[in-house]
Amino acid sequence: MGAIYSMTGYGEAQAPVAAAAGLSVHVDLRSVNGRFLDVSFRLPDELRSAETALRALLAGALRRGKLECRVSLETAPGLQATPDPALVEPLLRAQDELLRHWPRLQPLSVAEAWRLAGLQGGAHADAGQLAAAAAEAASGALRALQEARAAEGARLREFLLERCARLHELGQRAVEVAPQAVLRMQERFVARFQEAVDRLGGQPDAQATQERLLQEAAAFALRVDVAEEIARLQSHLQAMVAVLEQGGEAGKRLDFLIQELHREANTLGSKSAVLELSELAVDMKVCIEQMREQVQNLE
């Protein structure tokens, strides 16, 4: 049985930056359902150049869903308890010069000055080293995300298979109810026909009664004949089970089959000339709607 993936999941990972002691790249991946793959990034300025490679990495593993990728640079706790004033002063002078030309710029916060001074005071990491660490962290976060999506996908598969079994039972019940409804209609027709004849004080003609009974029964049987609808519904259910067992990119195929199940349930409801069939049609629609909601989350 092939793996099936939910589009909802979370994964994170961290990787050290080579030649920069205490500096690492942290990646968070969060995904929710979506018709197509939509990836958005939140990157620090130092890693803007790595966005193209990260996008290619994620697009190579995922097919659908709205994905948010957050990347941050982190330093080890206590790596630089007190920033070197000799490194902070140039930053502040550069800030004053920029604000003099562009007064609308935002001044550096204490945290930003601390981080920048720490980066300058420690071992320097070039863009290539930062990008390599980002790729390593993104790969780890992607593995964690896929594990979470696979676990949720397995849960959804069990739920959908259980709903398919329930729909199969409802279809079988509808097949059983239709002939019983025809027999009850025949009995009611005979009783009412006899009542009408008794009120008129006459004797019913046996042949005429039989012919009329056959006509009424045939007309009613056509109105409650659901064999074709149930056959198509069962066929769609078999296709759904096959898709769920095969796994892979199943969401769009299952969504199409859900639409077909809705069509058959609606047709069954429109032909429900007896209460039992109407109730079965309603139960089917409820079951199918529950399946539709969950299928929207599958890749």
N, C-alpha and C positions, 0 to 999 in steps of 0.2 A: 504494500500500500504506500503510494507516494506521499511525501509531505505536502501539507496544505498550509498556507500562511494567512494570518490575519494582517490587516493593514495597520493595526494598532499595536504599539510597542514602545519600549524605551531601552536604550543601551548607552553605556559610558565607558571610557577607558582613558588612560594617561600614559604618556611616553616621555622619557627624559630627552633633553636636547644635548647632542654630542658637543663636547668642548665647552659646555656652560654648566658648571657644577651648581646643583640645586635648582636649575631651571627645567621646567617640564611643560608639555602641551597637554591640555585636558579637553576632551571632545565629548559632548552630549548629543545624542540623537533621539528625537521624539517624533513619532509618526502617528497619523490618524488616517481615516479612510478618505479617499478621493478618486475621481474618475480616471485621472492620469497622474503621472509622477510629477510632483511639484516640490522642488527642493529650494529652501531658503537658508541663507547663511547669516550668522552673526560672528564676525571675525575681528580680532584686533588688527590694527594697522600693520603690524609687523608680518602678518600672515595673509594679507590681501592677495599677494601673488600666488598663494597656494590654492585659491578657490577653484581654478579650472581643474587641477588634478583631483581635488576632493570631489568635485561634481562628477567627474568621470568615474571615480571609484564607486560612488554611491549609485549612479545610474547603471553601472554594470551589474549590480546585484539586486536592485529593486525595480519593479515594473509599474506599480501603482501606489498611490497614497500621497498625502501631504506631509512632507518631511522637513523638520527644522533641525539644522546643524549649528550648534553653538561651540565655538572654539575659544579657549582662553589660555593665557600664559600664566603659570603659577611658579612661585619660588618656594623653596623649602622653608618651613617655619624656623625663625631664629637665624637664617642665613646671614642677614645683615640687620642686627638689632638697631644700630644707629647709622644713618647714611653719612657718608663723608661730606662735610661742608664744602670741601674743595670741588666736589662733583655737583653739589646742589647749586652753588653760586652761578656757574655758567648757565644752568638751566633758567634761573630766575632772570639773569641779564638778557638771555635770548627771549624770554617771555615779555619783558618790558619793551624790548625793541619791536616785537611783533604787535603788541598792544598799541604802541605809539602810531604805527602805520594802519593797523586794523583794530580800532577800539571795540568793535562788536565781538571780537573773539572772547571765548571764555577763559579765565585764568586757570592755571593748573591747580588741582586740588592737592591736599597733602598726600593722599594715597598715590596719585599719579606722579608727583615729584619723587616720592619714595621709590616707586617702582622704576622710574627712569634712571634715578641715581644708582639703584641696585644693579640695573642692567649694565650701566657704564662701569661700575666698580668691579663687577665680576668678570668672568671669562666671556668674551664676546662670541655671539653665535651669528653666523651669516644667514642669508635668506635660504640657502640650500639646506643647512642643518635644521632650521626651523621647519621647513617644508617636509623634510624627511621624518621629523618627529611627529608632525601633524598627520602625515600619511599613516604612520605606525599606530597612533592613537585612534585615528578614524577607522582603521581596519579592525582594531579590537572592539571599538564601540559598535561597529557594524555586525560583528559576530554576536555580540550580546543582544543587539536589537533583533537579529534573525532568530536567535534562540527564543526570545520572548514572543515574537510573532508566530513562531512554529508552535509553541505551547498553547497560545490562544487559538491558533488555527485548529489544533487537535480537539480542543474543547468545542469549538463551533461545529466541527465535523460530526462529533458525537450527537450534538443537539439536532443537527439537520437530518442525520440518519434516523434518529428517534421520531422526528416529525414526519419523515417519509413513511415510516412504518405506520404511524397513526393515520395518515392520509389513505394508505392502502386499506386499512381496516374500515375507514369510513366509506370508501368506494365499494368494498365488498358488501357492506351493510346496505348501501343504496341498491345494489343488484338484487339483494334478497327482499327488500321492501317493495319494489315495484310490482312483482307478481302478486304479493299478498294484498296490495292495494286494489288490484284488478278484481280479485276474488271478493273482497269486501264490497266493491262497487256492484258486482253482479248480485250479491245477496240483498243489498239495499234496493236495487232496481226491482227485483222480483217481489220484495215485500211491498214496495210502494205501488207497483202495478196491480198487485192483488188487492190492496186497499182501495184503489180507484175503481176496480171492477166491482168490489163488494158494495161500494157506495151507490153505484149505478144499478145494483140488483141483477147483474147479468153474470154469465159464465164466460171466462176467458177462453179464447181460442188457443189451443195448445201450440199449433204451428206458428200462429202470429206472435204469440208470446216468445217462442224460441227465436224467431227471426229478429224480433226487436231487441231481445237480450243480446244476441250476437252482434248486432249493429252498435248498440251502446257500449258493449265490452270492447269491441275493436277500436272505436273512437277514443275511449278512455285509455286503452292500452297504448295507443300512439302518443297521447299526451304525457304519459308517465314513463315511456320507454327511454331509459338512460343508458342503454348498453353501449352505444357509440361513445358517449361522453366519458363513461367510466373506462372504456378500453383505451381511449386516448390519454386520460389522466394516468392510468397505470403505466402506459408506455413512457410518459414524461417522467414519472417517478423512477422507473428503471434507468432512464438516461441520467437522472440526477445522482442516483446511487453510483453509477459507473464513473461519473465525473469526480465525485467525492473520493472514491477509492483510488482513482488514478492520481489525484493530487495535481500539483503544479499550479499554473495560472488558471484557476477555476472560476473566479468571481464573475466575469462577463458571461461565460456559458451558463452558469447557474442563474444569473439574473434573467437571461432569455427564457430558460425553462420555467422560472417562477411566473413570468408573464403568461406562458402557455397554460400553466396550472390555474391561474386566475381566470383565464378565458373559459376553460372547461367547467370550473365551479360556478361561474356566472350563468353559463348555458344551463347547467343542471338546476340552478335556482329558478330560472325562468320557466322551466318545464315542471316545476314542483306543484302538481295538482293535489297533493296530499300533504298533510302536516309533517309526517315523518321525513319525507324528502326535503321539505323546506328546512327543517331543523338540521338535517345532515349537510345541506348546502351551506348553511350558516357556520356550522362547525368546521367545514372545509375551508371557508374563507378566513376564519380566525387562524387556523393552523397555517395556511399559506402566508398570511400577513406576518405571522411570527417568523416564518422562514425568510421572507423578503427582508425584514429588518436586519437579520444576521448575515444574510448573503452580501449586503452592502459593505460589510467589514472585511470581506475576503479579497485577497489579491487576485 
